[in-house]
Amino acid sequence: MSQTFYKKGFLALAVTAALGTTGLAQADLKIGVAGPMTGANATFGQQYMKGAQAAADAINAAGGVNGDTIVLVPGDDACEPKQAVAVANKLVDQDKVVGVVGHFCSSSTIPASEVYADAGVIAITPGSTNPTVTERGLTAMLRMCGRDDQQGIVAGDYIVDILKAKKVAVINDKDTYGKGLADATSAQLTKRGVKPILEEGLTRGEKDFSALVTKIRASGAEVVFFGGLHPEAGPLVRQLREQGLKDVKFVSDDGIVTDDFVTTAGGAQFVDGVYMTFGADPRLLPGSKTVVDEFRKSGYEPEGYTLYAYASVQALAAGFAGAKSTKGEDAAKWLKAHSVNTVMGEKSWDSKGDLKVSDYVMYQWDAAGKYKQLDKQK
């Protein structure tokens, strides 16, 4: 997107006052955007880049941050932990970034954040939900999303209270994110008196789930909860339907919040009725209308984590401007002491770097292959 993409209107909503912008930008303020830019989960990296670039364009059009121009530096970790560490080292040592929007997979964010912490670089993840991300005492690691132990409560309660299920199979992809969320959901189900009748893991990249489907059928499960990402969720739900388990409800998470879920499932007919947990849709906020409309005019629907990445750049900019420093510790300290107006509304953080308010809700996919936020009563 061009540097003139968002010249109109939005900065009144965002962080203009906090940025302290005067005159023309004088230097580059490098911010890394790290996530899966290639591979099976590249759609999430693309969401990150679209959102981050649009936010940078808007801020730069208003004069930058303390007079400096934001320049984004992409880093492709492919959701692989070792590659994430290599990306982090490059962003810090070669690219000299002062902040990072990333990573996506928790299994990448956790080791990469150690690199940023050692270098004194602030990082905000738009999408990593595993509690460990912010439970290690890293003072400059923050989130723009909730945690699995919050998301799992919402999923578990919905399965018990709304779906009225007594027999639930809980499946995970054996990764830090997927297993962590599956465990959190299982714990909430058990707390509510519905102990899962089947708990199994599958392997990322696997496509044939015949044996697993057989186990699910034998268990008599009324609901299948899957903790993981769309490349596995899609084939799993399709094979459940193709092998006759059409009445078994399928519930998943924010790892399927992309139109690519429809593709991996083999068509909208297979995702119709699927439930998922995700933060309240920021596209529905009155304050996000200008940004959302501009995205749509450009031919892009800001789905999934697009606006989360946008808000993360806004938060970094506000932190640097408020602290009048690009040191990670200074910016993080400022953010933990102040609220920031973002495209996703007002955000504030606790001492760990977690959002003070988590807004997980339930969504459902329809026959057109689109997801919509559900009313609480449904």
ABEGO torsion letter per residue (X at the ends): XBAAABABGAAAABAAAAAGBBEBBABBBBBBBBEBABEAAAAAAAAAAAAAAAAAAAAAAAGEBGGBBBBBBBBBAGGBAAAAAAAAAAAAAAAGBABBBOBABAAAAAAAAAAAAAAGBBBBBAABABAAAAAAGBAABBBABBBAAAAAAAAAAAAAAAAGBABBBBBBAGBAAAAAAAAAAAAAAAAAGBBBABBBBBBBGBABAAAAAAAAAAAGBABBBBBEBAAAAAAAAAAAAAAGBAABBBBBBAAABBAAAAAAAGEAAAABGBBBBBBBBAAABAAAAAAAAAAAAAGBBBBEAAAAAAAAAAAAAAAAAAAGBABAAAAAAAAAABBBBBAAEBBBBBAAGBBABBABBBBBBBAAGBBBBBBAAX
